[in-house]
């Protein structure tokens, strides 16, 4: 799956939305914490989203 979202400025930080299908897949609700895992190597950059329990 591939999704595009816009980055917005919110109170001095940058934020973006999480598409509904991903929100439903992770059962995310307002106030939940997510962890962005970034891997950088010679193949490129990979970003993974995980829900913190």
C-alpha positions in Angstrom: 0.0 0.0 0.0 1.1 3.5 -0.7 -0.4 6.7 0.7 0.4 10.4 0.4 -0.4 12.9 3.2 0.4 16.5 3.6 2.7 17.9 6.3 1.2 20.7 8.3 2.6 23.1 10.8 0.9 22.8 14.2 2.1 24.9 17.1 5.7 25.0 16.1 5.9 21.3 15.1 5.2 19.4 11.9 2.4 16.9 11.8 0.6 14.7 9.2 -2.6 12.6 9.2 -2.8 8.8 9.3 -5.0 7.4 6.5 -8.2 5.8 7.7 -7.3 2.3 6.5 -4.0 2.4 8.5 -5.9 3.9 11.5 -8.4 1.0 11.3 -5.6 -1.6 10.8 -3.8 -0.5 14.0 -7.0 0.3 15.8 -5.7 3.8 16.6 -7.7 6.3 18.5 -7.1 9.9 19.6 -4.5 10.0 22.3 -2.8 6.7 21.3 1.0 6.8 20.9 2.7 5.6 17.7 6.4 5.0 17.2 8.1 5.9 13.9 11.0 3.5 13.2 13.5 4.8 10.6 16.1 2.6 9.0 18.8 4.1 6.7 21.2 2.0 4.8 22.8 1.9 1.3 19.5 0.6 -0.1 17.7 3.8 1.0 15.4 4.9 3.8 12.5 2.8 5.3 9.9 4.2 7.7 7.8 1.8 9.8 4.9 2.8 12.0 4.2 0.8 15.2 1.5 1.3 17.8 2.9 1.7 21.3 0.9 -0.4 23.9 
